[in-house]
Amino acid sequence: MYKVFYNERTVFFIDDFQKYFENNEGLFYKFTDRVQLSYLLELFTGVRGFRNLYIYHEDVDYCFTEFCSLFTLVEAAGGLVKAPDNKILVINRRGYWDLPKGKLELQEKPENGALREVEEECGIQNLQLSHLIETTYHTYILKDKNILKKTHWFEMRHNGNEVPTPQTDEEITEAKWLSISNLGEVTKNTYPSIIEVLKKGKVFK
């Protein structure tokens, strides 16, 4: 199964129609070809009554590859950085709370890119890479191009007492350690993909 955060809604790619049809609400579609899929996505964008779209095909990898071909793919990596005092590292970029992340450089491994981006965006050193939490997908439009961003999220540990410094030239206005018990201000004003990472990272249920 693949999950894409699509214009504030969600597109799922599934290979078990009956299972998802019985347990979920939304628009269900059996994939036929790329052209029809493109029309379907336009329809889904214009119909506000459905928050979820389920696209079914026996070969879900093939179906998802066809979906990806409709976009310009951008790969990125970021980190869910945890400190010993039950705090995590958050940033505020363009008015939304986020986790530090950024585009991978040419031939850069996701692990290296995640560490580099956290260090650059928050001015934090001495990070310990733990494990891959999740890979998220979300779409957006940039200069009239449809972009599909694939982001590799890694859990990291930080045992120091460094004060984060926001990378202002990346439109980051704030970077700080935030207690997990005070995450309400973040979850009320962030992206669905970040909520997904926080849940998968066992920050909250």
Buried (B, 14 or more C-beta within 10 A) or exposed (E): EBBBBBBEBBBBBBBEBEEBBEEEEBBBBEBEEEEEBBEBBEEBEEEEEBEBBBBBBEEBEEBBEBBBEBBEEBBBBBBBBBBEEEBBBBBBBEEEBBBBBBEBEEEBEBBEBBBBBBBBBBBBEEBEBBEBBBBBBBBBEEEEEEBBBBBBBBBBBBEEEBEBEBBEEBEBEEBBBBEBEEBEEBEEEBBBBBBBBBEBBEBEE
